[in-house]
């Protein structure tokens, strides 16, 4: 069993929480709030990861620790995320993963901490089940986008230029963190990096399942929209239409009602989408798309 104090120190370079927080762009105010809690967790828990994983929803440990410390559960989660993110450096190194990829991947903690403050009004973090994928490098960030290997959706088949992908085949899947614009060249460079990272040779299939690929987006997005440019990379194989779609919060924030008349209209995307929802029964959704990539360009 490791010395408990080691959880406050990066096992690779000896840096502490402050250096780690700075490397992933965590606001100073977040670190100031979470660091004292992290220090207590590190002293009390021989293995914070084991403690967080005892309950599938990670709620029991968090509720208990928050109650004992008199802290908001989301803040305890952020403190634990900092400890585990700091110590994940060793695993990335052992797997031969570049330090730049490690740091970029740990930025997911910052992305969701900012989401927590925006949506819940306090400093913290609540996407633990998602962040675990980055702690063990199941998902990694490569430039603008995040990637992992998955199986192509069952029941679907797609052919392009003599190459075929079918349900169950191993493909490269992507996720889009919400911490910047979808610059087309940055997106293409992420595709190139993922192709190399996963050791592909010859044409490779990439997929994405997201509200960003819902075909109805074409009906209200302008021709210069970066979301639209992202959609144009894909052949959409399936769509899922939903009234009061659960992903609307990504555009409008979490709300008690999705009535278009009451939605914020502070950005062009919000205005366009709210107008569209008002005219189309409040229906949006998601799309499942695929493309073929040769390491440099799409659909060679």
C-alpha positions as a Markdown table, in Angstrom:
| # | Residue | x | y | z |
|---|---|---|---|---|
| 1 | Unk | 0.0 | 0.0 | 0.0 |
| 2 | Unk | 1.4 | 3.4 | -1.0 |
| 3 | Unk | 2.0 | 6.0 | 1.6 |
| 4 | Unk | -1.1 | 8.1 | 1.8 |
| 5 | Unk | 0.8 | 11.3 | 1.3 |
| 6 | Unk | 1.8 | 10.2 | -2.2 |
| 7 | Unk | -1.7 | 11.0 | -3.4 |
| 8 | Unk | -0.8 | 14.6 | -3.1 |
| 9 | Unk | 2.2 | 14.3 | -5.4 |
| 10 | Unk | 2.5 | 13.3 | -9.1 |
| 11 | Unk | 4.2 | 9.9 | -9.0 |
| 12 | Unk | 6.1 | 10.8 | -12.3 |
| 13 | Unk | 7.5 | 14.2 | -11.8 |
| 14 | Unk | 6.9 | 15.0 | -8.1 |
| 15 | Unk | 4.7 | 18.0 | -8.8 |
| 16 | Unk | 1.8 | 18.7 | -6.5 |
| 17 | Unk | -1.9 | 19.6 | -6.9 |
| 18 | Unk | -1.1 | 23.3 | -7.7 |
| 19 | Unk | 1.0 | 22.4 | -10.7 |
| 20 | Unk | -1.4 | 19.8 | -11.9 |
| 21 | Unk | -4.4 | 22.2 | -11.6 |
| 22 | Unk | -2.4 | 24.9 | -13.6 |
| 23 | Unk | -1.5 | 22.4 | -16.3 |
| 24 | Unk | -5.2 | 21.5 | -17.0 |
| 25 | Unk | -6.4 | 25.1 | -16.8 |
| 26 | Unk | -8.4 | 24.7 | -13.6 |
| 27 | Unk | -9.3 | 28.2 | -12.3 |
| 28 | Unk | -7.4 | 29.2 | -9.1 |
| 29 | Unk | -10.7 | 29.7 | -7.3 |
| 30 | Unk | -11.6 | 26.0 | -7.9 |
| 31 | Unk | -8.2 | 24.8 | -6.6 |
| 32 | Unk | -8.5 | 27.0 | -3.6 |
| 33 | Unk | -11.8 | 25.5 | -2.7 |
| 34 | Unk | -11.0 | 21.9 | -3.4 |
| 35 | Unk | -7.4 | 21.6 | -2.2 |
| 36 | Unk | -8.1 | 21.5 | 1.6 |
| 37 | Unk | -10.7 | 18.8 | 0.9 |
| 38 | Unk | -8.2 | 16.8 | -1.2 |
| 39 | Unk | -5.6 | 16.9 | 1.5 |
| 40 | Unk | -8.1 | 15.4 | 4.0 |
| 41 | Unk | -9.2 | 12.7 | 1.5 |
| 42 | Unk | -5.5 | 11.9 | 0.9 |
| 43 | Unk | -4.9 | 11.5 | 4.6 |
| 44 | Unk | -8.0 | 9.4 | 5.3 |
| 45 | Unk | -8.1 | 7.2 | 2.2 |
| 46 | Unk | -5.3 | 4.6 | 1.5 |
| 47 | Unk | -6.6 | 4.5 | -2.1 |
| 48 | Unk | -9.1 | 7.3 | -3.1 |
| 49 | Unk | -9.9 | 5.5 | -6.4 |
| 50 | Unk | -11.0 | 2.4 | -4.5 |
| 51 | Unk | -13.1 | 4.5 | -2.1 |
| 52 | Unk | -14.8 | 6.3 | -5.0 |
| 53 | Unk | -15.5 | 3.0 | -6.8 |
| 54 | Unk | -17.1 | 1.2 | -3.9 |
| 55 | Unk | -20.6 | 2.3 | -5.1 |
| 56 | Unk | -21.4 | 2.1 | -8.8 |
| 57 | Unk | -22.9 | 5.6 | -8.6 |
| 58 | Unk | -20.1 | 6.8 | -6.3 |
| 59 | Unk | -22.8 | 8.4 | -4.2 |
| 60 | Unk | -22.4 | 6.6 | -0.9 |
| 61 | Unk | -18.8 | 7.5 | -0.4 |
| 62 | Unk | -19.3 | 11.1 | -1.5 |
| 63 | Unk | -22.4 | 11.6 | 0.7 |
| 64 | Unk | -20.5 | 10.2 | 3.7 |
| 65 | Unk | -17.4 | 12.2 | 3.1 |
| 66 | Unk | -19.3 | 15.3 | 2.4 |
| 67 | Unk | -21.4 | 14.9 | 5.6 |
| 68 | Unk | -18.3 | 14.3 | 7.7 |
| 69 | Unk | -16.5 | 17.3 | 6.3 |
| 70 | Unk | -19.5 | 19.5 | 6.1 |
| 71 | Unk | -18.8 | 20.2 | 2.4 |
| 72 | Unk | -20.9 | 20.2 | -0.8 |
| 73 | Unk | -20.8 | 16.6 | -2.4 |
| 74 | Unk | -19.8 | 18.1 | -5.7 |
| 75 | Unk | -16.8 | 19.8 | -4.1 |
| 76 | Unk | -15.7 | 16.5 | -2.6 |
| 77 | Unk | -16.0 | 15.0 | -6.0 |
| 78 | Unk | -13.8 | 17.7 | -7.5 |
| 79 | Unk | -11.2 | 17.1 | -4.7 |
| 80 | Unk | -11.2 | 13.4 | -5.5 |
| 81 | Unk | -10.9 | 14.0 | -9.2 |
| 82 | Unk | -7.8 | 16.2 | -8.6 |
| 83 | Unk | -6.2 | 13.5 | -6.6 |
| 84 | Unk | -6.9 | 10.8 | -9.1 |
| 85 | Unk | -6.1 | 12.9 | -12.1 |
| 86 | Unk | -2.7 | 13.8 | -10.6 |
| 87 | Unk | -1.9 | 10.1 | -9.9 |
| 88 | Unk | -3.2 | 8.9 | -13.3 |
| 89 | Unk | 0.1 | 10.3 | -14.8 |
| 90 | Unk | 1.8 | 7.1 | -13.7 |
| 91 | Unk | -0.6 | 4.9 | -15.6 |
| 92 | Unk | -0.3 | 7.0 | -18.8 |
| 93 | Unk | 3.5 | 6.8 | -18.6 |
| 94 | Unk | 3.4 | 3.0 | -18.1 |
| 95 | Unk | 1.3 | 2.6 | -21.2 |
| 96 | Unk | 3.7 | 4.8 | -23.2 |
| 97 | Unk | 1.2 | 7.6 | -23.7 |
| 98 | Unk | 2.7 | 11.0 | -24.3 |
| 99 | Unk | 2.6 | 13.5 | -21.4 |
| 100 | Unk | 0.8 | 16.0 | -23.7 |
| 101 | Unk | -2.0 | 13.5 | -24.2 |
| 102 | Unk | -2.2 | 12.9 | -20.5 |
| 103 | Unk | -2.5 | 16.6 | -19.7 |
| 104 | Unk | -5.1 | 17.2 | -22.4 |
| 105 | Unk | -7.1 | 14.2 | -21.3 |
| 106 | Unk | -7.2 | 15.4 | -17.7 |
| 107 | Unk | -8.6 | 18.8 | -18.9 |
| 108 | Unk | -12.0 | 16.9 | -18.9 |
| 109 | Unk | -12.0 | 17.6 | -15.2 |
| 110 | Unk | -11.8 | 21.3 | -15.9 |
| 111 | Unk | -14.5 | 21.2 | -18.6 |
| 112 | Unk | -17.0 | 19.6 | -16.3 |
| 113 | Unk | -16.0 | 21.7 | -13.2 |
| 114 | Unk | -16.9 | 24.8 | -15.2 |
| 115 | Unk | -20.1 | 23.1 | -16.3 |
| 116 | Unk | -20.9 | 22.4 | -12.6 |
| 117 | Unk | -20.5 | 26.0 | -11.6 |
| 118 | Unk | -22.5 | 27.2 | -14.6 |
| 119 | Unk | -25.4 | 24.7 | -14.2 |
| 120 | Unk | -25.4 | 24.3 | -10.4 |
| 121 | Unk | -24.1 | 27.6 | -9.2 |
| 122 | Unk | -21.2 | 26.3 | -7.1 |
| 123 | Unk | -17.7 | 25.0 | -7.4 |
| 124 | Unk | -17.5 | 21.3 | -7.8 |
| 125 | Unk | -17.7 | 18.3 | -10.2 |
| 126 | Unk | -20.3 | 15.7 | -10.8 |
| 127 | Unk | -19.5 | 13.6 | -13.9 |
| 128 | Unk | -17.5 | 11.0 | -12.1 |
| 129 | Unk | -18.7 | 8.0 | -14.1 |
| 130 | Unk | -17.5 | 9.8 | -17.3 |
| 131 | Unk | -14.2 | 11.0 | -15.9 |
| 132 | Unk | -13.2 | 7.5 | -14.9 |
| 133 | Unk | -12.7 | 6.8 | -18.7 |
| 134 | Unk | -9.9 | 9.3 | -18.8 |
| 135 | Unk | -8.3 | 8.2 | -15.5 |
| 136 | Unk | -7.6 | 4.8 | -17.0 |
| 137 | Unk | -7.0 | 6.1 | -20.6 |
| 138 | Unk | -10.0 | 4.3 | -22.0 |
| 139 | Unk | -10.7 | 7.6 | -23.7 |
| 140 | Unk | -8.0 | 10.1 | -24.5 |
| 141 | Unk | -8.0 | 13.6 | -25.8 |
| 142 | Unk | -6.1 | 14.2 | -29.0 |
| 143 | Unk | -6.3 | 17.9 | -29.9 |
| 144 | Unk | -9.8 | 19.2 | -30.2 |
| 145 | Unk | -11.6 | 15.9 | -29.8 |
| 146 | Unk | -11.6 | 12.8 | -27.6 |
| 147 | Unk | -11.4 | 9.2 | -28.9 |
| 148 | Unk | -11.7 | 5.6 | -28.0 |
| 149 | Unk | -12.3 | 2.3 | -29.9 |
| 150 | Unk | -15.8 | 0.9 | -29.9 |
| 151 | Unk | -17.8 | -1.7 | -31.9 |
| 152 | Unk | -19.8 | -0.4 | -34.8 |
| 153 | Unk | -23.5 | -0.3 | -34.1 |
| 154 | Unk | -25.3 | -3.6 | -34.4 |
| 155 | Unk | -27.7 | -3.9 | -37.4 |
| 156 | Unk | -25.9 | -1.3 | -39.5 |
| 157 | Unk | -23.7 | -1.7 | -42.5 |
| 158 | Unk | -21.9 | 0.9 | -44.6 |
| 159 | Unk | -19.7 | 0.7 | -47.7 |
| 160 | Unk | -17.4 | 3.3 | -49.1 |
| 161 | Unk | -14.9 | 2.9 | -52.0 |
| 162 | Unk | -14.8 | -0.9 | -51.7 |
| 163 | Unk | -14.4 | -0.9 | -47.9 |
| 164 | Unk | -17.3 | -2.1 | -45.6 |
| 165 | Unk | -18.0 | -1.7 | -41.9 |
| 166 | Unk | -20.7 | -3.7 | -40.2 |
| 167 | Unk | -22.2 | -4.2 | -36.7 |
| 168 | Unk | -19.5 | -5.4 | -34.3 |
| 169 | Unk | -16.5 | -4.2 | -36.2 |
| 170 | Unk | -13.9 | -2.2 | -34.3 |
| 171 | Unk | -14.0 | 1.5 | -35.2 |
| 172 | Unk | -12.7 | 4.8 | -33.7 |
| 173 | Unk | -15.4 | 6.7 | -31.8 |
| 174 | Unk | -15.2 | 10.4 | -30.9 |
| 175 | Unk | -16.6 | 12.8 | -28.3 |
| 176 | Unk | -16.6 | 16.6 | -28.5 |
| 177 | Unk | -15.7 | 18.5 | -25.3 |
| 178 | Unk | -17.4 | 21.8 | -25.0 |
| 179 | Unk | -14.3 | 24.0 | -24.3 |
| 180 | Unk | -13.8 | 25.7 | -27.6 |
| 181 | Unk | -15.0 | 26.2 | -31.2 |
| 182 | Unk | -15.1 | 23.4 | -33.7 |
| 183 | Unk | -12.5 | 24.8 | -35.9 |
| 184 | Unk | -12.5 | 22.6 | -39.1 |
| 185 | Unk | -8.7 | 22.4 | -39.3 |
| 186 | Unk | -8.3 | 21.5 | -35.6 |
| 187 | Unk | -11.0 | 18.8 | -36.1 |
| 188 | Unk | -9.2 | 17.3 | -39.1 |
| 189 | Unk | -5.9 | 17.3 | -37.2 |
| 190 | Unk | -7.6 | 15.5 | -34.4 |
| 191 | Unk | -8.7 | 12.8 | -36.9 |
| 192 | Unk | -5.1 | 12.5 | -38.1 |
| 193 | Unk | -3.8 | 12.1 | -34.5 |
| 194 | Unk | -6.4 | 9.5 | -33.6 |
| 195 | Unk | -5.6 | 7.5 | -36.8 |
| 196 | Unk | -1.9 | 7.4 | -35.7 |
| 197 | Unk | -2.7 | 6.9 | -32.0 |
| 198 | Unk | -4.7 | 3.8 | -32.6 |
| 199 | Unk | -2.2 | 2.3 | -35.0 |
| 200 | Unk | -4.3 | 2.3 | -38.1 |
| 201 | Unk | -2.9 | 1.5 | -41.5 |
| 202 | Unk | -5.0 | 1.9 | -44.7 |
| 203 | Unk | -8.5 | 3.3 | -44.6 |
| 204 | Unk | -10.1 | 3.4 | -41.1 |
| 205 | Unk | -13.7 | 4.0 | -40.1 |
| 206 | Unk | -14.6 | 6.7 | -37.6 |
| 207 | Unk | -18.0 | 7.1 | -35.9 |
| 208 | Unk | -19.8 | 9.6 | -33.7 |
| 209 | Unk | -23.2 | 9.6 | -32.0 |
| 210 | Unk | -24.2 | 13.1 | -30.9 |
| 211 | Unk | -26.8 | 15.8 | -31.0 |
| 212 | Unk | -24.3 | 17.6 | -33.2 |
| 213 | Unk | -25.1 | 15.1 | -35.9 |
| 214 | Unk | -28.8 | 15.3 | -35.8 |
| 215 | Unk | -29.9 | 15.8 | -39.4 |
| 216 | Unk | -32.5 | 18.4 | -38.4 |
| 217 | Unk | -29.6 | 20.8 | -37.5 |
| 218 | Unk | -29.2 | 21.5 | -41.2 |
| 219 | Unk | -32.7 | 23.1 | -41.2 |
| 220 | Unk | -31.7 | 26.0 | -38.9 |
| 221 | Unk | -27.9 | 26.3 | -38.9 |
| 222 | Unk | -26.3 | 28.9 | -41.2 |
| 223 | Unk | -24.0 | 27.8 | -44.0 |
| 224 | Unk | -21.0 | 29.2 | -42.2 |
| 225 | Unk | -21.8 | 27.2 | -39.0 |
| 226 | Unk | -18.9 | 25.2 | -37.6 |
| 227 | Unk | -21.3 | 22.6 | -36.3 |
| 228 | Unk | -22.6 | 22.2 | -39.8 |
| 229 | Unk | -19.0 | 21.9 | -41.1 |
| 230 | Unk | -18.5 | 19.2 | -38.5 |
| 231 | Unk | -21.6 | 17.4 | -39.7 |
| 232 | Unk | -20.4 | 17.5 | -43.3 |
| 233 | Unk | -17.6 | 15.1 | -42.4 |
| 234 | Unk | -20.1 | 12.3 | -41.8 |
| 235 | Unk | -22.5 | 10.1 | -43.6 |
| 236 | Unk | -25.5 | 9.9 | -41.1 |
| 237 | Unk | -26.7 | 6.3 | -40.8 |
| 238 | Unk | -29.3 | 6.7 | -38.1 |
| 239 | Unk | -31.2 | 9.5 | -36.4 |
| 240 | Unk | -33.1 | 9.6 | -33.1 |
| 241 | Unk | -35.8 | 12.3 | -32.8 |
| 242 | Unk | -36.9 | 13.3 | -29.3 |
| 243 | Unk | -39.3 | 15.9 | -28.0 |
| 244 | Unk | -37.7 | 18.0 | -25.2 |
| 245 | Unk | -34.4 | 16.3 | -26.0 |
| 246 | Unk | -32.2 | 15.7 | -23.1 |
| 247 | Unk | -29.2 | 17.3 | -24.8 |
| 248 | Unk | -30.9 | 20.7 | -25.1 |
| 249 | Unk | -29.2 | 21.7 | -21.9 |
| 250 | Unk | -25.9 | 21.8 | -23.9 |
| 251 | Unk | -27.2 | 24.8 | -25.8 |
| 252 | Unk | -29.6 | 26.4 | -23.3 |
| 253 | Unk | -28.4 | 25.2 | -19.9 |
| 254 | Unk | -30.4 | 23.0 | -17.5 |
| 255 | Unk | -33.9 | 24.3 | -17.2 |
| 256 | Unk | -37.3 | 23.3 | -15.6 |
| 257 | Unk | -39.1 | 23.8 | -18.9 |
| 258 | Unk | -38.1 | 23.5 | -22.6 |
| 259 | Unk | -40.9 | 25.7 | -23.8 |
| 260 | Unk | -39.3 | 27.6 | -26.7 |
| 261 | Unk | -40.9 | 30.9 | -25.6 |
| 262 | Unk | -38.9 | 30.8 | -22.4 |
| 263 | Unk | -35.5 | 29.7 | -23.7 |
| 264 | Unk | -32.6 | 32.1 | -23.6 |
| 265 | Unk | -31.7 | 33.7 | -26.9 |
| 266 | Unk | -28.3 | 35.2 | -26.1 |
| 267 | Unk | -26.3 | 33.5 | -28.9 |
| 268 | Unk | -27.0 | 33.0 | -32.6 |
| 269 | Unk | -27.2 | 29.2 | -32.0 |
| 270 | Unk | -29.8 | 29.7 | -29.2 |
| 271 | Unk | -31.9 | 32.0 | -31.3 |
| 272 | Unk | -31.9 | 29.7 | -34.3 |
| 273 | Unk | -32.6 | 26.6 | -32.3 |
| 274 | Unk | -35.3 | 28.2 | -30.2 |
| 275 | Unk | -37.1 | 29.4 | -33.3 |
| 276 | Unk | -36.8 | 26.0 | -34.9 |
| 277 | Unk | -38.2 | 24.3 | -31.8 |
| 278 | Unk | -41.1 | 26.6 | -31.7 |
| 279 | Unk | -42.0 | 25.7 | -35.3 |
| 280 | Unk | -41.3 | 22.0 | -35.1 |
| 281 | Unk | -43.0 | 20.7 | -31.9 |
| 282 | Unk | -39.9 | 21.1 | -29.7 |
| 283 | Unk | -38.3 | 18.1 | -31.5 |
| 284 | Unk | -34.6 | 17.7 | -31.9 |
| 285 | Unk | -32.4 | 14.6 | -31.3 |
| 286 | Unk | -29.2 | 12.9 | -32.2 |
| 287 | Unk | -27.5 | 11.3 | -35.2 |
| 288 | Unk | -25.1 | 8.4 | -35.7 |
| 289 | Unk | -22.5 | 9.1 | -38.4 |
| 290 | Unk | -19.5 | 7.4 | -40.0 |
| 291 | Unk | -16.7 | 8.3 | -42.4 |
| 292 | Unk | -13.7 | 6.6 | -43.9 |
| 293 | Unk | -10.3 | 8.1 | -43.3 |
| 294 | Unk | -6.9 | 7.3 | -44.8 |
| 295 | Unk | -4.8 | 9.1 | -42.2 |
| 296 | Unk | -4.9 | 12.4 | -44.1 |
| 297 | Unk | -8.3 | 12.9 | -45.5 |
| 298 | Unk | -11.9 | 11.7 | -45.3 |
| 299 | Unk | -13.5 | 9.2 | -47.7 |
| 300 | Unk | -10.4 | 8.6 | -49.9 |
